[in-house]
């Protein structure tokens, strides 16, 4: 299942840069995932392709860039995100300069915990839904703000900001 998600995400990113570029975007930005009392940062790479004015698909790959420390049984535990991947169905409304987006999909991530020289890694997947707003500064370049909710064992709120580039056309 995990390989399928990563492959599908990479395929959407690749297709966005290829033959379907007339209504596709790529983006890079930062995200913060807030787990109950724990915040993890990552760099997010996205590719999206829209089949018409309203509906499309989006793939996302995340690489963790920081860690957070939690106290567990009197001991500090360093927690970090190694990577994450997601595939979403996307709907948008708006126009050339501004879009609102809704997305529904599946995410998978790998989290690592380090304590007293020992390290443990675990990966998990979850359904996810989110909203975003894109503002375009010109025909091709824009900024996107995101909020995504993921339903892991604990709920996770993910906030992001990214640079968006329209391809083709």
C-alpha positions as CSV (number, residue, x, y, z in Angstrom):
1,X,0.0,0.0,0.0
2,X,2.8,2.5,1.0
3,X,4.6,1.9,-2.3
4,X,1.4,2.6,-4.2
5,X,0.9,5.9,-2.4
6,X,4.4,7.1,-3.0
7,X,4.3,5.9,-6.7
8,X,1.0,7.7,-7.3
9,X,2.2,10.9,-5.6
10,X,5.4,10.8,-7.8
11,X,3.3,10.1,-10.9
12,X,1.1,13.1,-10.3
13,X,4.1,15.3,-9.8
14,X,5.7,14.0,-13.0
15,X,2.5,14.3,-15.0
16,X,2.1,17.9,-13.9
17,X,5.5,18.7,-15.5
18,X,4.8,16.7,-18.7
19,X,2.2,16.4,-21.3
20,X,-0.7,17.7,-19.1
21,X,1.1,20.9,-18.3
22,X,-1.5,23.2,-19.8
23,X,-3.6,23.1,-16.5
24,X,-1.1,21.9,-14.0
25,X,0.9,23.3,-11.1
26,X,3.9,22.5,-9.0
27,X,4.7,23.9,-5.6
28,X,7.2,23.8,-2.8
29,X,6.7,25.1,0.7
30,X,6.8,24.4,4.4
31,X,4.3,22.6,6.6
32,X,3.8,22.2,10.3
33,X,1.9,19.2,11.6
34,X,0.5,19.7,15.1
35,X,-0.1,16.4,17.0
36,X,-1.5,16.8,20.4
37,X,1.4,18.8,22.0
38,X,3.9,17.9,19.3
39,X,4.9,20.0,16.3
40,X,6.8,18.6,13.3
41,X,8.0,20.7,10.3
42,X,8.6,19.5,6.8
43,X,9.3,20.7,3.2
44,X,6.3,19.9,1.0
45,X,6.6,19.2,-2.8
46,X,3.3,19.1,-4.7
47,X,2.1,18.5,-8.3
48,X,-1.5,18.9,-9.4
49,X,-3.3,18.4,-12.7
50,X,-6.8,19.7,-13.3
51,X,-9.0,17.8,-15.8
52,X,-11.3,20.8,-16.2
53,X,-11.9,24.1,-14.5
54,X,-13.1,22.5,-11.3
55,X,-11.7,18.9,-10.7
56,X,-8.2,17.5,-10.5
57,X,-5.7,15.3,-8.7
58,X,-2.8,16.3,-6.5
59,X,0.2,14.4,-5.2
60,X,2.4,15.4,-2.3
61,X,5.8,14.4,-0.9
62,X,7.1,15.7,2.4
63,X,10.6,15.6,3.8
64,X,11.0,16.3,7.6
65,X,13.3,19.2,8.5
66,X,13.1,19.4,12.3
67,X,12.2,17.6,15.4
68,X,10.4,18.3,18.6
69,X,11.0,17.1,22.1
70,X,8.3,15.6,24.4
71,X,8.7,14.4,28.0
72,X,7.7,10.8,28.5
73,X,8.0,9.1,31.9
74,X,10.5,11.8,33.0
75,X,12.7,11.3,29.9
76,X,13.1,13.6,26.9
77,X,12.2,12.0,23.6
78,X,13.2,13.6,20.3
79,X,10.5,13.0,17.6
80,X,10.9,13.8,13.9
81,X,9.1,13.1,10.6
82,X,11.3,11.3,8.1
83,X,8.9,11.6,5.2
84,X,5.3,11.7,4.1
85,X,3.3,11.2,0.9
86,X,-0.3,11.8,-0.1
87,X,-2.7,11.6,-3.0
88,X,-5.8,13.8,-3.2
89,X,-8.8,14.5,-5.3
90,X,-9.1,18.3,-5.6
91,X,-11.9,20.7,-6.4
92,X,-11.4,24.4,-6.9
93,X,-13.4,27.5,-7.5
94,X,-12.3,31.0,-8.3
95,X,-10.5,32.6,-11.3
96,X,-7.2,33.5,-12.7
97,X,-5.9,35.5,-9.7
98,X,-7.5,33.7,-6.8
99,X,-8.6,30.1,-6.1
100,X,-10.2,28.3,-3.2
101,X,-9.5,24.5,-3.1
102,X,-10.9,21.6,-1.2
103,X,-9.0,18.3,-1.1
104,X,-9.8,14.8,0.1
105,X,-7.4,11.9,0.0
106,X,-5.0,9.6,1.9
107,X,-1.6,10.4,3.5
108,X,1.1,8.2,4.8
109,X,4.0,9.3,7.0
110,X,7.1,7.9,8.8
111,X,7.8,9.2,12.3
112,X,11.0,8.5,14.3
113,X,11.5,8.7,18.1
114,X,15.0,8.9,19.7
115,X,15.6,8.4,23.4
116,X,18.9,7.6,25.3
117,X,20.6,6.3,22.2
118,X,17.8,4.2,21.0
119,X,15.7,4.9,17.9
120,X,12.3,3.6,16.8
121,X,10.6,4.4,13.6
122,X,6.9,3.8,12.7
123,X,4.9,4.6,9.6
124,X,1.1,5.0,9.4
125,X,-1.6,6.1,7.0
126,X,-4.8,8.1,7.4
127,X,-7.6,9.7,5.5
128,X,-7.1,13.4,5.1
129,X,-9.2,16.4,4.1
130,X,-8.2,20.0,3.6
131,X,-8.8,23.5,2.3
132,X,-6.5,25.9,0.6
133,X,-6.4,29.4,-0.9
134,X,-4.1,30.4,-3.8
135,X,-3.3,34.0,-4.8
136,X,-1.5,34.5,-8.1
137,X,0.9,37.5,-8.4
138,X,1.0,37.2,-12.2
139,X,-0.1,34.5,-14.7
140,X,2.3,31.8,-13.4
141,X,3.5,32.6,-9.9
142,X,1.5,32.4,-6.7
143,X,1.3,31.8,-3.0
144,X,-0.8,29.1,-1.3
145,X,-2.0,28.7,2.3
146,X,-3.2,25.3,3.4
147,X,-5.0,23.6,6.2
148,X,-5.3,19.8,6.2
149,X,-6.8,17.5,8.9
150,X,-5.5,13.9,9.0
151,X,-7.3,11.2,11.0
152,X,-4.4,9.1,12.4
153,X,-4.9,7.5,15.9
154,X,-4.7,11.0,17.1
155,X,-6.1,13.8,15.0
156,X,-3.4,16.0,13.2
157,X,-3.8,19.5,12.0
158,X,-1.3,20.5,9.2
159,X,-0.7,24.1,8.3
160,X,1.3,25.2,5.3
161,X,2.5,28.0,3.0
162,X,4.0,27.4,-0.4
163,X,5.1,29.0,-3.7
164,X,3.0,27.8,-6.6
165,X,4.0,27.8,-10.3
166,X,1.5,27.2,-13.1
167,X,3.0,25.2,-15.9
168,X,2.4,25.3,-19.7
169,X,0.1,27.5,-21.7
